């Protein structure tokens, strides 16, 4: 990927990446795509950089080639929302086309459907094979982070020392009395 960077401070770049991650999560949910998968593609493609340009002419966060951008309704590939929406739509198309086979969908995102169809799976291109591995690693990491976030958000079990025993007794009048020590 060849990158032409406008002057942006590291703080501003971190803010942009955080906003982009939230955008990807939202659009992935809208499109019915697993958010960690969409995040993994964006990380592998551009490291969430909005103005990324590859030597082959792929542009933006999701690195859409001009023909793919047009195919999925992206007019300005450097518009963060348009690019992510187009990339996630393309990913959804590939997942549907390959009946949920993540490996084929990811390989096709990199090499195109024709290459994956021709080889009936990941093409023997070093770039594509490395890409599939990189996205798979990103996905495992993203799922782990997502699981930790979910686990941390849920209250854990109440510690045993906060439970108070309830003692019962029957009084001489026949009533049941409850008390905590």
C-alpha distance (Angstrom), angle and dihedral (degrees) to the residues before:
residue distance angle dihedral
X1 . . .
X2 3.80 . .
X3 3.74 111.5 .
X4 3.77 128.0 -157.6
X5 3.77 104.9 -165.4
X6 3.76 125.9 -162.9
X7 3.80 111.8 -144.8
X8 3.82 103.7 -80.3
X9 3.79 126.2 162.0
X10 3.83 117.8 -122.6
X11 3.81 88.9 -114.6
X12 3.80 92.1 53.5
X13 3.81 90.4 45.9
X14 3.84 90.1 53.5
X15 3.83 90.0 49.5
X16 3.81 89.9 50.4
X17 3.81 91.8 49.9
X18 3.81 91.8 49.6
X19 3.81 91.5 49.0
X20 3.81 90.0 47.0
X21 3.81 92.1 51.6
X22 3.82 90.4 52.1
X23 3.81 89.9 48.2
X24 3.81 91.7 50.4
X25 3.81 91.2 49.8
X26 3.81 91.7 50.6
X27 3.80 95.7 46.5
X28 3.81 92.6 43.5
X29 3.82 89.3 54.1
X30 3.82 90.5 48.9
X31 3.82 91.1 50.5
X32 3.81 96.0 42.8
X33 3.80 94.0 -115.3
X34 3.79 122.8 137.9
X35 3.82 103.8 -101.6
X36 3.83 95.3 -141.7
X37 3.82 88.9 55.9
X38 3.81 92.5 51.9
X39 3.82 89.1 45.8
X40 3.81 90.0 50.9
X41 3.80 92.3 52.5
X42 3.83 92.3 48.9
X43 3.80 91.6 48.0
X44 3.81 92.5 49.4
X45 3.79 93.3 44.0
X46 3.80 103.6 45.1
X47 3.79 111.5 -14.7
X48 3.83 83.9 -113.0
X49 3.80 91.9 -62.0
X50 3.80 110.0 152.9
X51 3.82 97.0 -154.5
X52 3.81 99.2 45.2
X53 3.82 116.8 140.4
X54 3.80 124.0 -172.9
X55 3.81 125.9 -147.3
X56 3.83 86.9 -108.9
X57 3.81 92.4 55.1
X58 3.82 99.9 -101.9
X59 3.78 109.2 149.9
X60 3.77 142.4 -156.4
X61 3.77 135.4 1.8
X62 3.80 95.9 -38.2
X63 3.84 92.3 36.8
X64 3.79 97.5 -125.8
X65 3.78 118.0 -173.0
X66 3.82 111.3 -133.4
X67 3.83 93.7 -106.0
X68 3.82 91.7 49.9
X69 3.80 91.0 46.5
X70 3.81 90.6 53.5
X71 3.80 91.4 44.5
X72 3.81 90.7 57.2
X73 3.80 98.2 39.6
X74 3.80 101.1 -100.3
X75 3.78 112.1 149.1
X76 3.78 98.5 169.7
X77 3.81 111.6 33.9
X78 3.81 90.5 -169.9
X79 3.79 92.7 58.8
X80 3.79 101.8 101.2
X81 3.81 97.4 -142.4
X82 3.81 95.9 41.8
X83 3.80 91.9 48.9
X84 3.79 95.1 47.3
X85 3.80 92.2 44.7
X86 3.82 91.0 50.5
X87 3.80 92.9 45.7
X88 3.79 94.1 48.2
X89 3.82 90.8 46.3
X90 3.79 88.5 52.5
X91 3.80 90.8 48.2
X92 3.83 90.0 49.4
X93 3.82 89.5 49.9
X94 3.81 90.5 51.8
X95 3.81 93.4 46.9
X96 3.81 89.7 51.4
X97 3.81 92.4 43.9
X98 3.82 92.0 51.4
X99 3.82 92.8 40.3
X100 3.80 95.1 -116.1
X101 3.82 96.1 -45.6
X102 3.81 100.5 147.2
X103 3.80 94.8 -168.2
X104 3.80 93.8 55.2
X105 3.81 92.4 42.1
X106 3.82 92.4 50.8
X107 3.81 92.3 44.9
X108 3.82 89.7 50.1
X109 3.81 91.1 48.7
X110 3.80 86.2 60.8
X111 3.81 104.0 33.0
X112 3.80 103.5 19.9
X113 3.78 133.0 -108.7
X114 3.81 94.1 -84.9
X115 3.80 92.3 60.7
X116 3.82 93.5 46.5
X117 3.81 91.2 47.1
X118 3.80 92.0 47.3
X119 3.83 92.6 53.2
X120 3.83 94.6 33.6
X121 3.79 89.1 -126.6
X122 3.78 138.8 6.4
X123 3.81 108.4 -0.7
X124 3.81 117.1 -122.1
X125 3.81 91.5 -109.5
X126 3.80 112.2 128.5
X127 3.81 91.4 -141.8
X128 3.81 92.4 53.8
X129 3.80 94.6 44.1
X130 3.82 90.5 50.5
X131 3.79 89.8 45.8
X132 3.81 92.7 53.8
X133 3.81 90.1 50.3
X134 3.82 92.1 47.2
X135 3.82 92.8 49.5
X136 3.82 90.4 46.1
X137 3.81 90.5 53.8
X138 3.80 91.2 45.7
X139 3.80 89.5 49.7
X140 3.81 93.6 51.1
X141 3.79 89.9 49.8
X142 3.82 93.3 45.4
X143 3.81 91.5 49.5
X144 3.79 90.5 49.5
X145 3.82 91.4 50.8
X146 3.80 90.5 46.3
X147 3.81 91.3 50.8
X148 3.82 91.7 49.2
X149 3.80 90.8 48.6
X150 3.81 90.3 51.1
X151 3.80 92.6 45.2
X152 3.79 91.8 49.5
X153 3.79 91.3 48.9
X154 3.80 93.7 55.6
X155 3.77 119.1 76.1
X156 3.78 112.1 -112.2
X157 3.77 126.1 -133.7
X158 3.78 116.1 -63.1
X159 3.80 109.4 -102.4
X160 3.81 112.7 -105.6
X161 3.80 93.0 -120.0
X162 3.82 90.6 65.4
X163 3.81 92.9 59.6
X164 3.77 113.7 94.8
X165 3.75 119.9 -152.0
X166 3.76 116.9 -124.7
X167 3.79 115.3 -142.7
X168 3.77 120.8 -157.9
X169 3.75 129.2 -158.9
X170 3.78 136.9 170.5
X171 3.76 115.4 -126.5
X172 3.80 126.2 -141.7
X173 3.79 86.7 -102.4
X174 3.85 91.4 60.5
X175 3.80 95.2 -108.8
X176 3.82 122.6 132.1
X177 3.77 114.0 -123.1
X178 3.80 124.8 -161.1
X179 3.77 124.9 -161.3
X180 3.77 138.9 164.0
X181 3.82 117.4 -136.9
